[in-house]
Amino acid sequence: MAKRTKSKPAASAPSSSSSTSNDLNQIREIVQLMAGNDVSYFYSERNGAKLELRRGSDLEAVKDLLQSLPISSGAPISYAQAPAPSLAPAPAQPAPAAASPAAPAAGASAPEAVGPTINSPMVGTFYRSSAPGEKAFANVGDHVDENTTVCIIEAMKVMNEIKPEGVRGTIARVLVEDGKPVQYGQPLFELKA
């Protein structure tokens, strides 16, 4: 980087000084245009000079970082939110519940998880069976424990067998539709309390 001197500039310097201020003004205009048009990257080459500007996060660097991170096998997180829509026959359940005298306690609120849940340990695509048309790993009414494979989650072209971690019981509801994307910690199955 050039050092600044306190001596008076030469006669030809004012033109370079004005061109420098013009260049800075052009760069400021480019930055304003980038901000106004939501552009995150700008590159220009002119008269041997290169200008490269970036705004915000470098998405390619973030993608590379995420791909280099190991997949965690930690215990899944249980959310306090209402579970995803059930694959269990929804019309058949509300009609008998409305007819029973104990139903008013349930009210008209969204169905909440009654028992423990088996949650997704990773982000990926949920599959109930090993191949289309094959028998599902786990169905409503099946008893599961730590050694039972309940589904497969495909993540980055790898099929990961999912087993309940620290929970066991009988499956009451399947909370995710086959072939749908799931998030880390999302409830997949509800067990009977």
C-alpha atoms as one frame of an Amber mdcrd trajectory, in Angstrom:
protein
   0.000   0.000   0.000   1.385   3.462  -0.877   2.431   5.813   1.916   1.025
   9.302   2.167   3.462  12.177   2.113   3.018  15.689   3.404   4.727  17.325
   0.466   2.748  19.161  -2.180   1.591  16.956  -5.035   3.070  17.434  -8.482
   1.156  19.328 -11.164  -0.161  16.129 -12.746  -1.468  14.821  -9.408  -4.751
  16.786  -9.359  -6.003  14.817 -12.342  -5.179  11.516 -10.597  -6.742  12.827
  -7.389  -9.927  13.733  -9.222  -9.932  10.357 -10.982  -9.528   8.647  -7.591
 -12.468  10.585  -6.163 -14.447   9.735  -9.315 -13.550   6.067  -8.804 -14.665
   6.228  -5.170 -17.893   7.925  -6.206 -18.485   5.190  -8.797 -17.833   2.500
  -6.189 -20.270   4.210  -3.801 -22.892   4.282  -6.575 -22.311   0.598  -7.308
 -22.683  -0.255  -3.598 -25.935   1.748  -3.433 -27.244  -0.014  -6.554 -26.305
  -3.388  -5.063 -28.163  -2.549  -1.855 -31.188  -1.156  -3.689 -31.499  -4.166
  -5.996 -30.578  -6.857  -3.459 -27.428  -7.860  -5.373 -24.805  -9.649  -3.253
 -21.904  -9.919  -5.735 -20.376  -7.525  -8.298 -17.271  -7.993 -10.460 -15.764
  -5.636 -13.046 -12.521  -5.411 -15.013 -11.604  -2.139 -16.706  -8.237  -0.967
 -18.077  -6.397  -3.654 -16.135  -8.124  -2.716 -12.854 -10.340  -5.310 -11.175
 -13.192  -4.507  -8.811 -14.940  -7.225  -6.805 -17.645  -6.384  -4.243 -19.645
  -8.702  -1.963 -22.530  -7.960   0.375 -23.870 -10.185   3.135 -22.848 -13.803
   3.630 -20.867 -15.720   1.067 -23.359 -18.518   0.355 -20.809 -20.781  -1.338
 -18.544 -20.590   1.713 -21.503 -21.374   3.982 -22.495 -24.382   1.819 -18.929
 -25.719   1.909 -18.821 -25.277   5.682 -22.141 -27.085   6.203 -21.065 -30.004
   4.008 -17.814 -30.399   5.948 -19.594 -30.631   9.340 -20.164 -34.158  10.703
 -23.732 -35.362  11.120 -24.632 -35.291  14.812 -26.004 -38.405  16.427 -27.060
 -36.565  19.582 -30.438 -36.924  21.178 -33.189 -35.273  19.159 -34.938 -32.177
  20.450 -38.596 -32.362  21.384 -40.606 -29.314  20.346 -43.495 -27.944  22.379
 -45.406 -27.088  19.198 -48.307 -29.056  17.804 -47.119 -32.006  15.674 -47.346
 -32.137  11.909 -50.606 -33.445  10.375 -51.179 -37.122  11.056 -51.304 -39.885
   8.490 -53.809 -41.686  10.674 -57.344 -41.469   9.303 -58.338 -38.034  10.605
 -62.068 -38.112   9.729 -62.624 -41.348  11.664 -61.171 -40.031  14.940 -63.045
 -36.716  15.447 -66.522 -38.182  14.841 -66.375 -40.781  17.680 -64.588 -38.293
  19.953 -67.364 -35.731  19.417 -69.990 -38.366  20.264 -68.311 -39.454  23.507
 -69.122 -37.557  26.709 -65.403 -37.175  27.651 -64.682 -35.280  24.417 -65.505
 -31.747  25.620 -62.246 -31.734  27.616 -60.344 -32.138  24.338 -62.216 -29.207
  22.819 -61.735 -27.883  19.305 -57.977 -27.231  19.648 -55.401 -28.764  17.329
 -54.385 -32.339  18.206 -51.374 -32.365  20.507 -48.923 -35.133  21.223 -50.346
 -37.215  24.044 -47.344 -39.414  24.614 -43.638 -39.360  23.880 -42.460 -38.848
  20.309 -39.730 -40.266  18.109 -37.994 -37.236  16.605 -35.843 -36.823  13.520
 -32.115 -36.762  14.364 -31.313 -34.981  11.075 -32.621 -32.990   8.140 -33.616
 -35.113   5.156 -36.424 -36.977   3.395 -38.618 -39.330   5.446 -39.378 -42.835
   4.124 -41.495 -45.404   5.992 -40.114 -48.386   4.007 -36.842 -49.431   2.381
 -38.325 -49.164  -1.142 -41.599 -48.040  -2.744 -44.225 -50.757  -2.346 -42.301
 -52.527   0.433 -43.709 -53.145   3.911 -43.359 -50.151   6.283 -40.768 -50.496
   9.045 -43.288 -49.474  11.726 -47.069 -49.088  11.687 -49.667 -47.833  14.144
 -50.003 -50.431  16.921 -46.446 -51.806  16.560 -44.302 -51.977  19.700 -40.888
 -50.296  19.250 -37.745 -50.059  21.376 -34.160 -48.826  20.986 -33.309 -51.681
  18.561 -36.297 -51.244  16.217 -35.807 -49.471  12.884 -38.857 -47.228  12.480
 -38.032 -45.408   9.222 -35.296 -44.194   6.879 -34.200 -40.604   6.435 -32.297
 -39.838   3.258 -29.691 -37.124   3.756 -27.184 -36.217   1.028 -27.941 -39.425
  -0.929 -27.279 -41.587   2.147 -30.077 -43.738   3.594 -29.988 -43.540   7.410
 -31.981 -46.077   9.435 -33.722 -44.318  12.318 -34.252 -46.025  15.668 -35.984
 -44.597  18.747 -33.390 -43.076  21.056 -34.256 -43.497  24.701 -37.960 -44.177
  24.136 -40.025 -47.319  23.781 -43.702 -48.024  23.449 -46.516 -48.599  20.992
 -46.902 -46.318  17.972 -50.098 -44.283  18.242 -49.705 -42.033  15.172 -47.413
 -41.497  12.214 -46.865 -37.729  12.061 -45.050 -37.386   8.706 -46.146 -38.329
   5.216 -43.932 -40.772   3.287 -41.461 -39.026   0.963 -41.782 -35.613   2.655
 -38.860 -33.518   3.940 -38.264 -33.391   7.707 -36.273 -31.047   9.930 -33.927
 -31.830  12.807 -35.946 -32.542  15.945 -39.286 -32.793  14.100 -41.614 -35.434
  15.636 -41.986 -38.441  13.295 -44.049 -40.850  15.401 -46.185 -40.450  18.501
 -46.172 -43.267  21.058 -48.992 -44.178  23.431 -48.535 -42.708  26.882
